[in-house]
Amino acid sequence: MKIVLTGSIGNVNKPLAQQLVAAGHQVTIISSNPSNTEAISELGATAAIGSVEDASFIQQSFAGADAVYLMIPPKFTVTNWKGYQQEVSDIYANAIASNQVPHVVVLSSVGAHMGTGAGPVDGLAYLESALNKATGFTAVYLRPSYFYYNLFSQIGLVQHANIFGSAQPADFTLVLSHTTDIADAAVAALTQPAEGKTIQYIASDVATWQEIATELGNAIGKPGTPYIEFTDEQSYGGMKGAGLSDVLANGYVTMNQALRSGEMQKHFFDNEPAQYGKVKLADFAKEFAAVYNAKN
C-alpha cells in the first residue's frame, strides 16, 4: 500500500512509520521541517517537505495514496487556534475528495464527541465532522486520551516544589494513552480498512491522579510526594509563565474544565474499548524515572 502520514516524525508517527515500512508498505511522511528529511529517509520512508496550510502541496502529496493518516500538527504561534485547525481540516478534506483517497485514519481525541467546549479538541471534532460530510472513502477516528508523555511536565514540579499537580482533584480518574499503543492501533486501522466511518477509542490504562502521583513518586525514589489540585487561575498563570499565548492557555483551561465536569471522558466510558493497550502506568513509571534521573 502507498500510505501518506501527516505529522512528521513525532512520538506517534515514528513507531507508526517503522511498523509500516517493516511490513513492506510505501510510506511518505509530510513534515514542515527540511532538517527532518534525513531522519525520515533513515526510517525507509520518503519525505514530503511542506506546510499543511498549503492546499496545493497537500493535494499533490495525497495523490495516488491508498490510505492517509491525518493529524493536525500543533502550532503554538497561532492567535486563532480553532481557525487554524479548521483551515487545515478543510484542506485535508478537499485533498482526500479530489484525489479519491479510499481510506483515511484520523488522530482525534477523547472529547471530540462534544463538538465544542473541549478547548483544543474542538478542532479535532471539526475535522471529524468535515470528513463525515464527504463520501467515497472509509475512515477510522482514533480517539486516545491523556498522553502519558504529558506527565513529563510534572518533573519540574517535583524538582522545584516537591509536588505533583494538575487541575483535577486527586480522586479524578484519568484515561491514559501511550504513543506506542496509539501507533499499534493506527497500523491496524491503516492496513485493515473497515467499512464506513467508525470511532475507535485507545486507552492504555486508567488511574486517579493520586494513583499516578504514588506510582511516579515511588519510581523516582520520592514516595509520599503529595498531589496538589490547582485552580484554573493557577493553571492559566503557570501556562502563561511557560510562554503559552492567551489563546492556548485559555484553551487548555477550557479542556480541564471539560475533564472535571466528566463530559470530556463520558463518551469513552459509555463506549469503553474491549481491549486496553499494553503499556500500563507501572510500565510508564519506568520511562518517567529514566527521564527524571537524566535531568537531575
N, C-alpha and C positions, 0 to 999 in steps of 0.2 A: 504493500500500500504506500501511496505518496501521502505523507502526513505533515501538515504545517502546524507549528507551535508558536503562538504568540507568548510574550512574557520573558524573552531572553533565557538566561540560564540561572534562574534563582533556585530557591530551596525546593520547589516542586519540579520545575522544568528539567533540572539537571538529571535527577534519577529517572524522570519520565523519559527523557531523550535516550539515556543509556539503555533502558529496557527495550525501547522501540528499535533502536539500532541493532542491539544484540539479537532481536527477533527477525532481523532482516528487512525492516521497513526503511523506506527512503524518507528521511526526516529533514525538513527545513525549519530553522529556528529564526524567528524575527526578533531583532534587537535594535535598539536605537543607538547603541554604543559600538563604534567601529573597533574599539580595542577588544571586544569580545569575539572577533572573527576567528582568531587562532584557537581560543578555548573551545568554540563551537566545532571547528574542524577536528580538533583532537577527540571530540566525542563521536566522530564519524558522521556528523550532520553537516548540512550546508547552511551557511549564514546568509540571511537576507537583512541588510542593514538599512533601516529607515524608521520613520515615525508612524505610529498607529493613528496619528491625526492626519496623515497624508492619504487621502482616499485613493488616489491613483496608484500609490505604492502598494496599498493593501489589496486593491483589485488585482494587480499584477502578481502579487505574492500568493494569492489564493488560487490562481489559475491552474487547472488540472489536478487539484487536490482531491484525494479520495475521502479525506477527513481533515477537519481543522479543530484545533484546541484553542479556545478563546479565554483570555483573561484580560482585564483592564489594568494595565500597569499603574502603580501609584505615581502620582505627580505632585510633589509636595509644594511646588511653586504656584499652583493654580489659586486664583481668588474665587472662582466659581467651580467648586468641586463637582457638584452634580451636573452642571453644564458640560464639563469636560467628559464625565462618564457617559452622558447621553450622546455627545458628539461621536465618541469612539464606538459606542454601541450601534449607532446608525451606520457608521462606516463599515463595521463588521457585517451587519445585516444586509446592506446593499451589495457588498462584495460576495457574500455567500449566494445571494439570489442571482446575481449577474453571471457568476461562474458556475452556477448549478452544482455547488458542492453538495454531495449526497448525505454527509453525516457531520454533525457538529457536537463537540463536548465543551461545556462551559464550566469554568471555575467560578461558581457563585458562592453563596454563603447561607448558613443558618440566618433566619430573619428576612430572607428575600420574599417570603410569603406575605409580609406586611405591606409591601408596596411603597410605603412611606413611613417615616418615624423611626428608622433604624440607622440614622446617620449615613456613613459611607456605604452601607449595604443597599441603600435606596437606589443607587446607580446600577447595582447588580440586578435588582428587581426590574429596573427599566430594560436592561439587556435581555433578561428572560422574556419580558413582555414583547419586546421588539421582534424577537425570534419566533415567539408564539403566533404573531400576526402573519408571518411568512409561511409559505408552503413549499413542498418539493424536496424536503430533507428531513431526516430524523435528528433528534437532539437528546442529549442527556445533560441535565443540570446538576452538577456535583455541588452539594451543599455541606462543606465542612463547617466546623465551629471554631472556637478559640484555638489558634495555633499554639502548640507547645512552645515554639521558639519565641513567642511574645513574652514568655516568662523570663527570658534572659534580661529583660528590663528590670527585673527585681534585684539583680546583682548589685546595682548601685545603691539601692535602698538598704540592702543588708550590710554592705561595706561601710556606708556613711551614717546610717541611722539605726542599724541593727534591728530592722523590722522588715516584714513582708507587708505589702499593702496594695489595695485596689479600691474601686468604687462600688463594691458589693459587700454585703455582710459576710461574716466568717462562715456562716452555715449555708451560704448560697451555693447551689450545685451548678458547676460549670461543665459543659460538654467540651472535651479536649480532642484535638486532631493533630496527628503527626504528619509532617510533609511526606514521609515515605509511604504512609498509608494512603494519602491522597494520590500520590504518584501511581501506586499499585491500582487504585480504582480507576484512574484516568487511562492507564494502559488497557485495562479490560474494556472500558467504555469506548475507547477509540477503535480497538481491533475487533470487537464483537458487537457491532451495531444492533440495537434493539429496534422494534417498530415504534413509530410515533415519537412523542416528546415526553420524556419522563424525568422525574426528580429522584436523585439518589443522595441520601444523607450519608456522610462519612464521619464516623466517630471512632477514636482510639480508646477512650476511657471517659468516665465521669467522676468528678470529685468535688468536694466542697473546698472553698478557699482555705479553710483550716486544715483540711487533709493535705492540700497542696503545700502549705507552709510547713507542716510537720514533716512531710516526705523530703522536701528540698532542704529543710534545715538539718535533718539527720544526715543527708547525703554530703553536706559540706562541713560536717562536724560542729554544727551550731544548733543542737537540739534545744527546743523551747523558744526559739526566736519567735516573737509574737507577730500575729497578723493584725493589722490596723485597717479599719474601713475609712476611706477618705470621703469627704463631702465632694459634691460636684464642683464647688468653688475651689477646693484644694486640688482636685484633679486638673481642672482648667489651668490653674496657676502653674502646676508642675509641667504641663504640656507647653504652655507659653514659655516657661523658663528653659525648656529643652529646645526652643526655637521653632515650634509649630506656629503656623498662622492662625488667625482667629477662626477662619472657616473650618480648618482641620480640627482645631481644639474643640470648637463647638459641636462639630460632627461626632467626635468621639464621646463627648458628654451626652449627646442625644442617644448614642448607641448604648452607653452604660445605663441610662435611664430605661431603655427598652429591655435590657437584660434584667434589671431589678424588678421591673413590672411583671416579668415572666412571659411577656408576649413574644419576645425575640426567639426564645427556645421552645415555645409552645408547640409549634407545628412539628418540630423534631420529636418531642416526647409523644405526640399523638401518632407519629409515623416512625417510631424508633426502628433503626435498622436491625435486621435479624442477626447480623454478624458484625461485631466490632473489629477494628483493626488490631494489629499485632503489638503495637508499641504502647505499653501501659505506663502509668505515672511513675512506677518504680523504675522502669527502663529509662524514661526520660531523665529521672533524677540523676542518673549516672552521667548523662550528657551535660546536665546543668552543673554538676560538681566539677567536671573537667574544664568547662569554660570559666567557672568561678575561680578555680585554683590557678588557671593560667593568667587571670587578671590580678591575682594577689602578689 
